[in-house]
Structures are given as C-alpha cells and as structure tokens.
C-alpha cells in the first residue's frame, strides 16, 4: 500500500463554518486534496475549536492543531509588528508564541509539503529551508486596500495609504520564500506591484455542484438576493449601494419588490437597511435557502478583490445573476449569455427587470451560467493541479 504524502496546511482561521471566503476556499482545498494526501491542519484562532468544526474537519484531516490567541495579545502583537514594518494585515496574526508552537509541529509531523493560505501566515514557515513550501496569496490584498483608499477621506485615507505601501512591499518580499505561489484570478495576478508576479499561478475557487443544486419546488419569496459575510467591507458597500442607489429606482417601477440580504454578522449599518422591501436575515444554517427563495441574484460589487464564491454558488443553483464589471473580470462569464453586467444604477435596474419579466432570457442565462461554472470551476480538477505542483508528478 502506497503511503500518502503529508501536507501541513496553515490557515489564519479554523476553516469551518464556511461564512468567510478564506475559510470556504481552505475547506474545499483540504477536502479534495485529502483524497490522495494526508492533511494536517494548523490554525490560529481567537475561538475554541468547536465539536461541530472538529467533527466536520476530521473527515478530511488526520490531525488539527490550533494556536489560541486573544484580543489583548493581538493588540500587543500588532504594535510589535508595526514597529518591525509589517502591514496590519500581517501584524494582526503576528505572534512570537505561535512561531515556537508551529515550528514544533513542523519538526514533529515531518511533512512532505507545507501549504500556507494567505500572506498573514507566511512568517510561521520561514525557518525551515528543507521542506518544499507553497503560498496561496488568494487575493491581492494591496489592490483591495488601494480601492478602499481611493474611496476614503481624512484619517481613513491616510491609514489605508500606509497599509497599501506596506502590503505592496510585503507581497513582493514573501514571494521568494516559496516554491509555488498561487492567486485566485488573472485579474488579481495582474494587480500585484512587483515584476516577478507573472510567475504566480492562477488557482481559482471551485463550487461544490453536488451540494449547490436548486430545489425547484421552492416558491420564490424574494425578487432579489445578495449573500455574503455581511461584516466584510466590499459586501457592506455593495448592499448599501443596492439599498440607496438601486432600490428607490426599482420601487418606482415595482412598489412591492423584495430584496433578501443573507449572510453572517451583519453590521449595524446593514441591519439599518431593513424595511418593508429589504429583509436582512443574518446567518442561515443552509445558505441554499437564500438562493432557492429568490428569482435574481444581484451583486453590484464596487470594491474588493478575488473571485466571488457567491456568484459561483448562485449560478450552480440556477439563479440568474447580475454583477459588476469588476467582479466579472475575475469570473470571466459572457455578458448577456451567462450573466448580465451593470455599471450604472440605470443599467442594473434595466437588467433586474429584464430577468424578472423575460422568461426566455432567464432560461438562457440560467442554462448557460450553470454550464459555465460546472465546466470552469471544478474543485476536483483544481486540487489535482495543486497536487501535481506540490509533488512534481
């Protein structure tokens, strides 16, 4: 019997439940890599490993190590990291105790490969020079901060500028520490600010097509839906744009139009959007309920980076989608064939009513969108490509 190659998989959060994009990506990478590899999971967390998370993750990993942090230690470590020139994004997860903890695990487990998710965890594997290592940048953090900086003013703009400059340097710095580096989309790859970034490989997200299947017996309760982690600034920005810029125009034509905003940890500003036309659900035990209950998925994302899982899920669930050019630059769906694209409030409103009223267009977008994500975003193929890179086979 052939012994499985061992991968030590580093994440900055326990990758369950799946309410954040980085957790979802790590979870499915682990799930599919575990078919041929022995996965040992190393996480940082401010929270305890719950029995539910342990039960779910233990289906795919042979061991789980969690380094427990606290808000107090995070604050002090951010100060130390700041003096050392690290970005806040890295400083938040910088911990001298974690260095000792994770290096002991590396020596104990003797992995064949080390896989690190996000630059915020890169520092913890730098001491070992003999074990091959891979880094998943996931998104271009510097570009995301730059977009937020461009929309900010006052002290926020100064803070974002400071973080932007440090992130640019750090993203370049960590590149040389790893044998393989990955990014979620071509758009993100092109957004880096260092010359060697052309060597980074694109490894997109997939979607679990067996899980994200529509329940066609469900009666639609809402005209529109938006899903996501509702404390994540690009998601907050998107739903505020819908509520303030689009809903007044939509209500003029359809006074009873209904929008569902579904997702974990809605901010106070998101909760305040709730009214007779807008419903803020918070966390749903099964996010498929949100997709099943709505006629159209609307995601006018204005800031942020990366490939939007919400679009992959909605298309797999056979919900016709409308999004921004920014989001579709990463997705690469065909406008008016697999998805509808908007850039202005008027364009979004026009697209919404086209999908609510034109049955033939709905059928075309749903069918083509489903085919597109099924063929393009496949976790099994993505994980096999990673495995080939890790072990050169």
C-alpha positions, 0 to 999 in steps of 0.5 A: 500500500502506497503511503500518502504524502503529508501536507501541513496546511496553515490557515489564519482561521479554523476553516469551518463554518464556511461564512468567510471566503478564506475559510470556504476556499481552505475547506474545499482545498483540504477536502479534495486534496485529502483524497490522495494526501494526508492533511494536517491542519494548523490554525490560529484562532481567537475561538475554541475549536468547536465539536461541530468544526472538529467533527466536520474537519476530521473527515478530511484531516488526520490531525488539527492543531490550533494556536489560541490567541486573544484580543489583548495579545493581538493588540500587543502583537500588532504594535510589535509588528508595526514597529518591525514594518509589517502591514496590519494585515500581517501584524494582526496574526503576528505572534512570537508564541505561535512561531515556537508552537508551529515550528514544533509541529513542523519538526514533529509531523515531518511533512512532505509539503507545507501549504500556507493560505494567505500572506498573514501566515507566511512568517510561521514557515520561514525557518525551515529551508528543507521542506518544499513550501507553497503560498496561496496569496488568494487575493491581492490584498494591496489592490483591495486596500488601494480601492478602499483608499481611493474611496476614503477621506481624512484619517481613513485615507491616510491609514489605508495609504500606509497599509497599501505601501506596506502590503505592496512591499510585503507581497513582493518580499514573501514571494521568494520564500516559496516554491509555488505561489498561487492567486485566485484570478488573472485579474488579481495576478495582474494587480500585484506591484512587483515584476516577478508576479507573472510567475504566480499561478492562477488557482481559482475557487471551485463550487461544490455542484453536488451540494449547490443544486436548486430545489425547484419546488421552492416558491420564490419569496424574494425578487432579489438576493445578495449573500455574503459575510455581511461584516466584510467591507466590499459586501457592506458597500455593495448592499448599501449601494443596492439599498440607496442607489438601486432600490428607490429606482426599482420601487418606482417601477415595482412598489412591492419588490423584495430584496433578501440580504443573507449572510453572517454578522451583519453590521449595524449599518446593514441591519439599518437597511431593513424595511418593508422591501429589504429583509436582512436575515443574518446567518442561515444554517443552509445558505441554499435557502437564500438562493432557492427563495429568490428569482435574481441574484444581484451583486453590484460589487464596487470594491474588493478583490478575488473571485466571488464564491457567491456568484459561483454558488448562485449560478450552480443553483440556477439563479440568474445573476447580475454583477459588476464589471469588476467582479466579472473580470475575475469570473470571466462569464459572457455578458448577456449569455451567462450573466448580465453586467451593470455599471450604472444604477440605470443599467442594473435596474434595466437588467433586474427587470429584464430577468424578472419579466423575460422568461426566455432570457432567464432560461438562457442565462440560467442554462448557460451560467450553470454550464459555465461554472460546472465546466470552469470551476471544478474543485476536483480538477483544481486540487489535482493541479495543486497536487501535481505542483506540490509533488512534481508528478 
